[in-house]
């Protein structure tokens, strides 16, 4: 388990919102995490150990069984960012689960997840044993509660598991879990798991769209793999932070906080490698823009929003600065080239300037 892994701060924001709802001190929840509530805005990046520190603090402040159900009920499919959109566009729930395992880094799970077939469906379990004992119950409850909510959003109807299995050291009553999950619950099981019936796995997702799924999956792959041709070690770390959050790319101060350094140190170290921050930021936006323009039929307004621009005009100006042509001309040229046709205008010659 890589406890230094940089990840989205969504989990911590939900933990703190739960703490507020219970009347717990946010400052006490953040103690020892190295985090400041002021930097936990959308797009903020943290390390895995910092989330664990907040989890343990919240459990100490609110040790009652069932805490994880409260936290998990705050999640929506959009909490997963680009991965959520990719899953939503899949053909069925089974394909969406396979996509989530393909891009584990984007799932927000703090511990490993396993998919295993059983007679009648798939068993989806959490390996909570990688966590300290005081965090295991809450994280397991949270994970299973999140799955119930997200699967319901994917199916566009209430999701009822075939069965839930719990291996908690200090559980709430079986009735509590049966009421929440609306299905049979096995207490004292070997692991914490949700069993999903074949009927749900093969159920067509109402918002399935092959073009959108392929485009978003390509972006997810880009987010996980990074930009291969950047070899400077620190610049690659910065790139991983930049490309691991779609929609609201983090500012330099947020990237620095995610890496545990000051903004001044961030700029100094990048300058030493000949990789200015603005150049890396625009490189990421430009690559993602090209993927969206080339692999999807999304309009400019949607693409602009996905890349963190407030309006399509701002995105179009930036894209023309990067490539020398407008987004519409770039898309037309790419599609003409794919069909073996000449571009409609000699000016349509995409050339990267980033």
C-alpha positions as CSV (number, residue, x, y, z in Angstrom):
1,X,0.0,0.0,0.0
2,X,1.5,3.3,-1.1
3,X,0.4,5.8,1.6
4,X,2.2,8.6,-0.2
5,X,-0.1,8.3,-3.2
6,X,-1.5,11.6,-4.3
7,X,-5.3,11.6,-4.7
8,X,-8.4,13.8,-4.9
9,X,-9.6,15.3,-1.6
10,X,-13.2,14.3,-2.1
11,X,-13.1,11.7,0.6
12,X,-11.8,14.2,3.2
13,X,-14.4,16.7,2.3
14,X,-17.2,14.2,2.9
15,X,-15.5,13.2,6.2
16,X,-15.5,16.8,7.4
17,X,-19.1,17.4,6.3
18,X,-20.1,14.3,8.3
19,X,-18.2,15.7,11.3
20,X,-20.0,19.0,11.1
21,X,-23.4,17.2,10.9
22,X,-22.5,15.3,14.1
23,X,-21.3,18.4,15.9
24,X,-17.6,17.3,15.9
25,X,-14.7,19.8,15.6
26,X,-13.3,20.0,12.1
27,X,-10.0,21.2,13.6
28,X,-9.9,18.0,15.7
29,X,-10.6,15.9,12.6
30,X,-7.6,17.5,10.8
31,X,-5.2,17.2,13.6
32,X,-2.0,15.5,12.6
33,X,-3.0,15.3,8.9
34,X,-1.0,18.3,7.7
35,X,-4.2,19.6,6.1
36,X,-5.9,23.0,6.4
37,X,-9.6,23.3,5.7
38,X,-8.8,26.3,3.6
39,X,-7.0,24.3,0.9
40,X,-9.6,21.5,0.7
41,X,-11.5,23.1,-2.1
42,X,-12.7,21.2,-5.3
43,X,-9.6,20.2,-7.1
44,X,-7.4,19.9,-4.0
45,X,-4.9,17.0,-3.8
46,X,-3.8,15.1,-0.7
47,X,-1.8,12.0,0.1
48,X,-3.4,8.7,1.1
49,X,-2.0,8.9,4.7
50,X,-3.6,12.2,5.2
51,X,-7.0,10.8,4.5
52,X,-6.3,8.0,6.9
53,X,-5.4,10.4,9.6
54,X,-8.7,12.2,9.2
55,X,-10.6,8.9,9.3
56,X,-9.0,7.9,12.6
57,X,-9.6,11.3,14.1
58,X,-13.3,11.2,13.2
59,X,-13.7,7.6,14.5
60,X,-12.2,8.7,17.8
61,X,-14.6,11.6,18.0
62,X,-17.7,9.6,16.9
63,X,-17.0,6.0,17.7
64,X,-20.6,4.8,17.3
65,X,-21.2,1.8,14.9
66,X,-22.8,2.9,11.6
67,X,-20.6,6.0,11.2
68,X,-19.5,4.8,7.7
69,X,-23.1,4.6,6.5
70,X,-23.4,8.3,7.3
71,X,-20.3,9.1,5.4
72,X,-21.1,6.9,2.4
73,X,-24.6,8.4,2.0
74,X,-23.0,11.7,1.0
75,X,-21.4,10.3,-2.2
76,X,-22.8,10.7,-5.7
77,X,-21.6,9.3,-9.0
78,X,-20.0,12.7,-9.7
79,X,-17.8,12.2,-6.7
80,X,-15.7,9.9,-9.0
81,X,-15.2,12.7,-11.6
82,X,-14.3,11.5,-15.1
83,X,-14.4,7.9,-14.0
84,X,-18.1,8.4,-13.0
85,X,-19.0,9.7,-16.4
86,X,-17.1,6.7,-18.0
87,X,-19.1,4.2,-15.9
88,X,-22.4,6.0,-16.6
89,X,-21.8,5.6,-20.4
90,X,-21.2,1.9,-20.2
91,X,-23.6,-0.7,-21.6
92,X,-24.4,-2.4,-18.3
93,X,-23.4,-2.5,-14.7
94,X,-21.0,-5.4,-15.3
95,X,-19.0,-3.3,-17.8
96,X,-19.0,-0.3,-15.5
97,X,-17.5,-2.5,-12.7
98,X,-14.8,-3.7,-15.1
99,X,-14.0,-0.1,-16.0
100,X,-13.7,0.8,-12.3
101,X,-11.2,-2.0,-11.8
102,X,-9.2,-0.9,-14.9
103,X,-8.8,2.6,-13.4
104,X,-8.4,1.8,-9.7
105,X,-6.4,5.0,-9.1
106,X,-9.5,7.0,-9.8
107,X,-12.0,5.1,-7.6
108,X,-11.3,7.0,-4.4
109,X,-11.1,3.7,-2.5
110,X,-8.5,3.7,0.3
111,X,-8.1,-0.1,0.3
112,X,-8.0,-2.8,-2.4
113,X,-11.2,-4.0,-4.0
114,X,-11.8,-7.5,-5.4
115,X,-14.4,-8.8,-7.8
116,X,-15.1,-12.6,-7.6
117,X,-17.9,-14.5,-9.3
118,X,-20.4,-16.5,-7.3
119,X,-23.3,-18.7,-8.4
120,X,-25.8,-16.0,-9.4
121,X,-23.6,-12.9,-9.7
122,X,-20.5,-11.1,-8.6
123,X,-19.1,-10.6,-5.1
124,X,-17.4,-7.2,-4.6
125,X,-15.3,-7.0,-1.5
126,X,-13.0,-4.6,0.4
127,X,-9.7,-5.7,1.8
128,X,-10.0,-3.7,5.0
129,X,-7.1,-5.5,6.7
130,X,-4.5,-3.1,5.2
131,X,-5.9,-0.5,7.5
132,X,-5.3,0.1,11.3
133,X,-7.9,-1.7,13.4
134,X,-9.6,1.5,14.5
135,X,-10.3,2.6,10.9
136,X,-11.4,-0.7,9.5
137,X,-15.1,-0.7,10.4
138,X,-15.8,2.8,9.3
139,X,-14.0,2.4,5.9
140,X,-15.8,-0.9,5.2
141,X,-19.2,0.6,6.0
142,X,-18.5,3.7,3.9
143,X,-17.3,1.6,0.9
144,X,-20.4,-0.6,0.8
145,X,-22.7,2.4,1.3
146,X,-21.0,4.2,-1.5
147,X,-21.5,1.2,-3.9
148,X,-25.2,1.1,-3.1
149,X,-25.7,4.7,-4.0
150,X,-23.5,4.8,-7.1
151,X,-24.9,1.6,-8.5
152,X,-28.4,3.1,-8.1
153,X,-27.3,6.2,-10.0
154,X,-25.9,4.0,-12.8
155,X,-29.0,2.0,-13.1
156,X,-31.3,5.1,-12.6
157,X,-33.3,3.1,-10.1
158,X,-32.9,1.9,-6.5
159,X,-30.2,-0.8,-6.3
160,X,-30.8,-3.7,-3.9
161,X,-27.9,-6.0,-3.3
162,X,-28.4,-9.8,-3.5
163,X,-26.7,-10.0,-0.1
164,X,-24.3,-8.0,2.1
165,X,-21.6,-9.6,4.1
166,X,-20.0,-7.9,7.1
167,X,-16.8,-8.6,9.0
168,X,-16.9,-5.8,11.5
169,X,-15.3,-5.8,14.9
170,X,-17.9,-3.4,16.5
171,X,-21.0,-3.6,14.2
172,X,-24.3,-2.0,14.6
173,X,-27.3,-4.3,14.8
174,X,-28.1,-6.6,11.9
175,X,-31.5,-4.7,11.6
176,X,-29.6,-1.5,11.1
177,X,-27.7,-2.8,8.1
178,X,-30.7,-4.7,6.7
179,X,-32.8,-1.5,6.8
180,X,-30.0,0.5,5.1
181,X,-29.1,-2.1,2.4
182,X,-32.7,-3.5,2.0
183,X,-31.4,-7.0,1.6
184,X,-30.2,-10.0,3.7
185,X,-27.1,-9.2,5.8
186,X,-24.6,-11.8,7.0
187,X,-22.9,-10.8,10.2
188,X,-19.5,-12.2,11.2
189,X,-18.5,-13.0,7.6
190,X,-14.9,-13.5,6.4
191,X,-14.8,-10.1,4.7
192,X,-16.9,-7.1,3.9
193,X,-18.7,-7.5,0.6
194,X,-21.7,-6.6,-1.6
195,X,-23.1,-9.5,-3.7
196,X,-24.6,-8.2,-7.0
197,X,-27.1,-10.4,-8.8
198,X,-26.7,-11.3,-12.5
199,X,-30.0,-9.5,-13.3
200,X,-28.5,-6.2,-12.1
201,X,-25.1,-6.9,-13.7
202,X,-26.7,-7.4,-17.2
203,X,-29.3,-4.7,-16.9
204,X,-28.8,-2.0,-19.6
205,X,-27.7,1.4,-18.3
206,X,-30.2,4.0,-19.4
207,X,-27.5,6.6,-20.3
208,X,-25.2,4.2,-22.2
209,X,-23.3,5.8,-25.0
210,X,-20.4,4.0,-26.8
211,X,-18.7,7.1,-28.1
212,X,-18.8,8.9,-24.8
213,X,-17.6,5.7,-23.0
214,X,-14.7,5.3,-25.3
215,X,-13.7,9.0,-25.1
216,X,-13.9,9.1,-21.3
217,X,-12.0,5.8,-21.0
218,X,-9.2,7.2,-23.1
219,X,-9.0,10.2,-20.8
220,X,-9.0,7.9,-17.7
221,X,-6.1,6.0,-19.2
222,X,-4.3,9.3,-19.8
223,X,-4.9,10.3,-16.2
224,X,-3.5,7.0,-14.9
225,X,-0.5,6.7,-17.2
226,X,0.7,10.3,-17.3
227,X,2.4,11.9,-20.2
228,X,5.1,9.4,-21.2
229,X,7.5,11.8,-22.9
230,X,8.2,13.9,-19.8
231,X,11.2,12.4,-18.1
232,X,12.2,15.0,-15.5
233,X,11.3,13.3,-12.2
234,X,9.7,16.3,-10.4
235,X,7.9,17.5,-13.5
236,X,6.3,14.0,-13.8
237,X,5.1,14.2,-10.2
238,X,3.5,17.6,-11.0
239,X,1.9,16.2,-14.1
240,X,0.4,13.3,-12.2
241,X,-1.3,15.8,-9.9
242,X,-2.5,18.0,-12.8
243,X,-4.0,15.3,-14.9
244,X,-5.6,13.3,-12.1
245,X,-8.4,15.7,-11.7
246,X,-10.8,16.5,-14.5
247,X,-13.0,19.6,-14.6
248,X,-11.2,21.8,-12.2
249,X,-7.5,21.6,-12.8
250,X,-5.6,22.6,-9.6
251,X,-3.7,25.9,-9.3
252,X,0.0,25.9,-8.5
253,X,-0.6,26.5,-4.8
254,X,-2.9,23.4,-4.7
255,X,-0.4,21.2,-6.5
256,X,2.4,22.4,-4.2
257,X,0.2,21.5,-1.1
258,X,-0.5,18.1,-2.6
259,X,3.2,17.4,-2.9
260,X,3.9,18.7,0.6
261,X,6.0,21.7,-0.4
262,X,5.6,25.5,-0.8
263,X,4.4,27.1,-4.0
264,X,7.8,28.9,-4.2
265,X,9.6,25.6,-4.0
266,X,7.4,24.1,-6.6
267,X,8.3,26.8,-9.1
268,X,12.0,26.7,-8.2
269,X,12.3,22.9,-8.7
270,X,10.4,23.0,-12.0
271,X,12.6,25.8,-13.2
272,X,15.6,23.7,-12.4
273,X,14.3,21.0,-14.7
274,X,13.4,23.5,-17.4
275,X,9.6,22.8,-17.0
276,X,7.6,25.9,-16.0
277,X,4.4,25.2,-14.2
278,X,2.3,27.1,-16.8
279,X,3.8,25.0,-19.6
280,X,2.9,21.8,-17.8
281,X,-0.6,23.0,-17.0
282,X,-1.3,24.0,-20.6
283,X,0.2,20.8,-21.9
284,X,-2.2,18.7,-19.9
285,X,-5.2,20.9,-20.9
286,X,-4.2,20.7,-24.5
287,X,-3.8,16.9,-24.6
288,X,-7.1,16.4,-22.8
289,X,-8.8,18.9,-25.2
290,X,-7.4,16.9,-28.2
291,X,-8.8,13.7,-26.8
292,X,-12.2,15.1,-26.3
293,X,-12.3,16.8,-29.7
294,X,-11.0,13.8,-31.5
295,X,-12.7,10.9,-29.7
296,X,-16.2,12.4,-28.9
297,X,-19.0,14.4,-30.3
298,X,-19.1,16.7,-27.2
299,X,-19.8,20.3,-28.0
300,X,-17.4,23.1,-27.2
301,X,-19.3,24.2,-24.1
302,X,-19.1,20.8,-22.6
303,X,-15.4,20.4,-23.4
304,X,-14.7,23.8,-22.0
305,X,-16.4,22.9,-18.8
306,X,-14.6,19.6,-18.6
307,X,-11.3,21.4,-18.8
308,X,-12.1,24.1,-16.2
309,X,-13.0,27.0,-18.5
310,X,-16.0,29.2,-17.6
311,X,-17.0,29.6,-21.3
312,X,-16.4,28.1,-24.7
313,X,-14.8,31.3,-26.0
314,X,-12.0,31.2,-23.4
315,X,-11.3,27.6,-24.2
316,X,-11.3,28.4,-28.0
317,X,-8.7,31.2,-27.5
318,X,-6.5,29.0,-25.4
319,X,-6.7,26.1,-27.9
320,X,-5.8,28.4,-30.8
321,X,-2.8,29.6,-28.9
322,X,-1.7,26.0,-28.3
323,X,-2.3,24.6,-31.8
324,X,-2.6,27.6,-34.2
325,X,-6.2,26.7,-35.2
326,X,-9.6,26.8,-33.6
327,X,-11.1,23.7,-31.9
328,X,-13.7,23.4,-34.7
329,X,-11.1,23.5,-37.4
330,X,-8.9,21.1,-35.5
331,X,-11.7,18.6,-35.1
332,X,-12.7,18.9,-38.8
333,X,-9.0,18.4,-39.9
334,X,-8.7,15.3,-37.7
335,X,-11.9,13.7,-39.1
336,X,-11.0,14.6,-42.7
337,X,-7.6,12.9,-42.1
338,X,-9.2,9.8,-40.7
339,X,-11.3,9.5,-43.9
340,X,-8.3,10.2,-46.1
341,X,-9.7,13.5,-47.3
342,X,-8.0,16.9,-47.7
343,X,-8.8,19.6,-45.1
344,X,-11.4,22.1,-46.4
345,X,-8.9,24.9,-45.9
346,X,-5.1,25.0,-46.2
347,X,-5.1,26.9,-42.9
348,X,-6.4,23.9,-41.1
349,X,-3.0,22.4,-40.3
350,X,-2.9,21.5,-36.6
351,X,0.5,22.1,-35.0
352,X,1.2,22.0,-31.3
353,X,2.7,25.0,-29.7
354,X,2.8,23.6,-26.1
